[in-house]
Amino acid sequence: MKTMKTIKLLSLSLVATLLFSACSDDDDAPVVINEEEEITTLNVYLTPDGGTESLVFSFTDLDGASEPSVINEGLQANTTYTGRMEFLNENEEPVEDITEEVNEEDEEHQVFFVPATGLDAIIDELNTDGNGDPLGTTFRLVAGDASSGNLTFILIHEGDKSTPDPDGETDIEVTFDVTIE
């Protein structure tokens, strides 16, 4: 009889311990999933010093399967441009401006500019995130001497901005064949 009581007490102790630990308040908070936005269009607007803004580079791919629509204007040699990026989802009605989200979530995004070796161009980000790290949705492009080569624009999400290789997710990456005349 005494053994039965001991088993019951041990069983109750085990159940109480399990219930107590299950109700612990040190559980991790649920991870918030930030669903990636679809970006179908990248527009790059450039304004030469003293000039007016124009759409210089544009890439649109609505379905990811067919040939994208591309606009690619040349750059003037020895000219400094102020640029701005526009990211759109043209599969939404009305068209969704993803640029607003990128700017609002600035600490989670960064635009990278990769000119090919043969292209005489220097690009610097003009805007930063809340921590003072580069964002790059606005930038300065200095076109040097006449040259040609590729210029790649990459929007990274959740990358490590403190390293030259940020990893993270690539939201969009587009390479244009550029001529500086």
C-alpha positions in Angstrom: 0.0 0.0 0.0 2.9 2.3 0.8 4.4 1.6 -2.6 1.2 2.6 -4.3 1.2 6.0 -2.4 4.8 6.5 -3.4 4.1 5.8 -7.1 1.1 8.2 -7.0 3.2 10.9 -5.4 6.0 10.5 -7.9 3.5 10.5 -10.7 1.9 13.7 -9.4 5.3 15.3 -9.0 6.2 14.5 -12.5 3.0 15.9 -13.9 3.3 19.0 -11.9 6.9 19.5 -13.1 5.8 19.1 -16.7 3.0 21.5 -16.3 5.2 24.1 -14.6 7.8 23.9 -17.2 5.3 24.0 -20.0 3.9 27.3 -18.7 7.3 28.9 -18.5 7.5 32.5 -19.6 11.0 32.3 -21.0 9.8 30.7 -24.3 11.2 32.4 -27.4 8.9 34.8 -29.2 7.6 33.5 -32.5 9.8 34.5 -35.5 8.0 37.1 -37.7 8.2 36.1 -41.3 8.7 39.0 -43.7 7.5 37.7 -47.0 9.6 38.8 -49.9 8.0 41.1 -52.4 7.9 40.3 -56.1 10.0 42.8 -58.1 9.2 42.8 -61.8 10.7 46.1 -62.7 13.9 48.0 -62.0 14.0 51.6 -63.2 17.2 53.7 -62.8 16.7 57.5 -63.2 19.7 59.7 -63.7 20.0 63.5 -63.6 23.2 65.0 -65.0 24.5 68.0 -63.0 22.5 71.0 -64.3 20.2 68.8 -66.4 16.8 67.1 -66.0 16.0 63.6 -64.8 15.5 60.9 -67.4 15.0 57.1 -67.3 18.3 55.7 -68.4 18.1 52.0 -67.5 15.0 49.9 -67.1 14.4 46.2 -66.8 11.0 44.6 -66.8 10.2 40.9 -66.5 6.6 40.2 -65.6 6.6 36.4 -65.7 10.2 35.4 -65.4 10.0 33.2 -68.4 9.9 35.4 -71.5 12.4 38.0 -72.7 12.5 41.0 -70.4 11.9 44.5 -71.7 15.2 46.5 -71.4 15.9 50.2 -71.9 19.5 51.2 -71.9 20.6 54.7 -72.7 24.3 55.8 -73.0 26.1 58.0 -70.6 28.0 61.2 -71.3 31.8 61.1 -70.7 33.1 63.1 -67.8 29.7 63.8 -66.4 28.4 63.4 -62.8 24.9 62.1 -62.4 22.5 61.9 -59.4 20.6 58.7 -59.5 17.6 57.1 -57.9 16.3 53.5 -58.0 12.7 52.5 -58.5 11.6 48.9 -57.7 8.1 48.0 -58.9 5.7 45.0 -58.9 3.8 45.5 -62.1 1.8 42.3 -61.6 -0.3 44.1 -58.9 -3.2 46.3 -59.8 -2.5 49.1 -59.2 1.2 48.8 -59.7 3.0 48.4 -56.3 6.0 50.6 -55.6 8.4 48.4 -53.7 10.8 51.3 -53.4 8.7 52.6 -50.5 9.1 49.4 -48.6 12.8 49.2 -49.3 13.2 52.7 -47.9 11.0 52.0 -44.9 12.9 48.8 -44.1 16.2 50.5 -44.8 18.2 48.5 -42.2 17.2 45.3 -44.0 18.2 46.4 -47.5 21.1 47.6 -49.5 21.7 48.3 -53.2 25.1 47.3 -54.6 26.6 48.7 -57.8 29.2 46.6 -59.6 30.8 48.3 -62.6 32.9 45.9 -64.8 36.6 46.5 -65.0 36.5 48.2 -68.4 33.7 50.7 -67.5 35.1 54.0 -66.3 32.5 54.7 -63.7 32.5 55.4 -60.0 29.3 55.0 -57.9 28.7 56.1 -54.3 25.5 55.7 -52.3 23.9 59.0 -51.2 21.4 57.7 -48.6 21.9 55.6 -45.5 19.8 53.5 -43.2 18.9 54.3 -39.6 22.3 53.0 -38.4 24.3 55.2 -40.9 25.0 52.2 -43.1 24.6 52.5 -46.9 21.2 52.0 -48.5 21.9 53.1 -52.1 18.4 53.8 -53.4 19.8 57.2 -54.3 23.4 57.5 -55.5 26.0 59.5 -57.4 27.4 58.1 -60.6 30.6 59.7 -62.1 31.1 58.7 -65.7 34.7 59.1 -66.7 36.3 58.7 -70.1 34.7 57.0 -73.0 34.4 53.3 -72.3 32.0 50.4 -72.2 31.2 47.4 -70.0 28.6 46.0 -67.7 27.0 47.7 -64.8 25.2 45.5 -62.3 22.6 46.7 -59.8 21.8 44.3 -56.9 19.2 44.7 -54.2 20.1 42.6 -51.2 17.6 41.8 -48.3 18.8 40.9 -44.8 22.5 41.1 -45.7 25.4 41.9 -43.4 26.2 45.5 -44.2 29.4 45.4 -42.2 31.2 43.1 -44.7 32.1 43.5 -48.4 30.3 40.2 -49.0 26.9 40.8 -47.5 25.2 37.4 -48.2 21.5 37.8 -47.6 18.7 37.3 -50.2 19.0 38.8 -53.6 15.7 40.6 -54.3 16.7 41.6 -57.8 19.9 41.6 -59.8 20.2 43.2 -63.2 23.2 43.8 -65.5 23.2 46.4 -68.2 25.7 46.8 -71.0 26.7 50.4 -70.6 28.5 52.8 -73.1 30.1 56.1 -71.9 30.5 58.3 -75.0 
